[in-house]
Amino acid sequence: MKNKVIIQASANSFGNTHKIINFLNSDNSFDVIDLKTKNIGSFEYDFSNANDDFLPLMEHIIKNYDTIVFATPVYWYSMSGILKYFFDRMSDLLHFKKELGRKLRGKNMAMISNSGENDLKNGFEMPFVESAKYLGMNYLGNIHTWFNGEEIATEAKDKISAFRKLI
Ligand SMILES: Cc1cc2nc3c(=O)[nH]c(=O)nc-3n(C[C@H](O)[C@H](O)[C@H](O)COP(=O)(O)O)c2cc1C
């Protein structure tokens, strides 16, 4: 078990986000968790999804990792829906699992996004920066990556290599 984890948050387990993660993790220094394989429902005010995979997953993450890297495609100028569900469910930790939520304090967060082009819109990273602040986590930074056809663009590969050293 490593102490750094990448949370893969794509609708496609073997799509572009997966390619980016494989390049980032070429030295195998991260564990990878694919949210697509988890059953994580929406936030509900009555916590009616409390028995799905979210809480056991968070317990596992909090127990085992100090650095959490979110890897998301750009879907409609935002993080993927699967990742937004995950963030919404952090609210579970602020209510009936407060002790668990407090254990996020002092951990590190980073984010890597991807789309077809190098044209990330302003503000994409804001929910990550502010969520880290709210949860008492240290925000290590983020990069955007993109493709030339099926391949990760050369310039994006250089950014990923620098990002790997940062986190
Ligand atoms: C539902 C959906 C919405 C998308 N919205 C955007 C967008 O707003 N801006 C953009 O540049 N690309 C957008 N794309 C393209 C993806 O960001 C891009 O193809 C990404 O590399 C896909 O990663 P994946 O294979 O892990 O899903 C969208 C793709 C999908 C499927």
The ligand as an ORCA input file, in Angstrom:
! r2SCAN-3c Opt
* xyz 0 1
  C     -20.427     14.225    -21.272
  C     -19.193     14.875    -21.858
  C     -19.037     16.243    -21.740
  C     -17.882     16.865    -22.235
  N     -17.736     18.204    -22.060
  C     -16.585     18.803    -22.462
  C     -16.382     20.199    -22.216
  O     -17.196     20.890    -21.642
  N     -15.212     20.750    -22.630
  C     -14.249     19.999    -23.275
  O     -13.204     20.550    -23.631
  N     -14.423     18.684    -23.510
  C     -15.554     18.064    -23.102
  N     -15.731     16.716    -23.306
  C     -14.595     15.928    -23.871
  C     -13.806     15.219    -22.746
  O     -13.358     16.147    -21.778
  C     -12.580     14.507    -23.287
  O     -12.900     13.682    -24.383
  C     -11.917     13.690    -22.168
  O     -10.583     13.399    -22.537
  C     -12.703     12.404    -21.908
  O     -12.108     11.644    -20.896
  P     -12.689     10.177    -20.537
  O     -12.363      9.270    -21.711
  O     -11.977      9.752    -19.297
  O     -14.170     10.343    -20.358
  C     -16.881     16.088    -22.866
  C     -17.076     14.706    -23.004
  C     -18.214     14.095    -22.508
  C     -18.388     12.603    -22.658
*
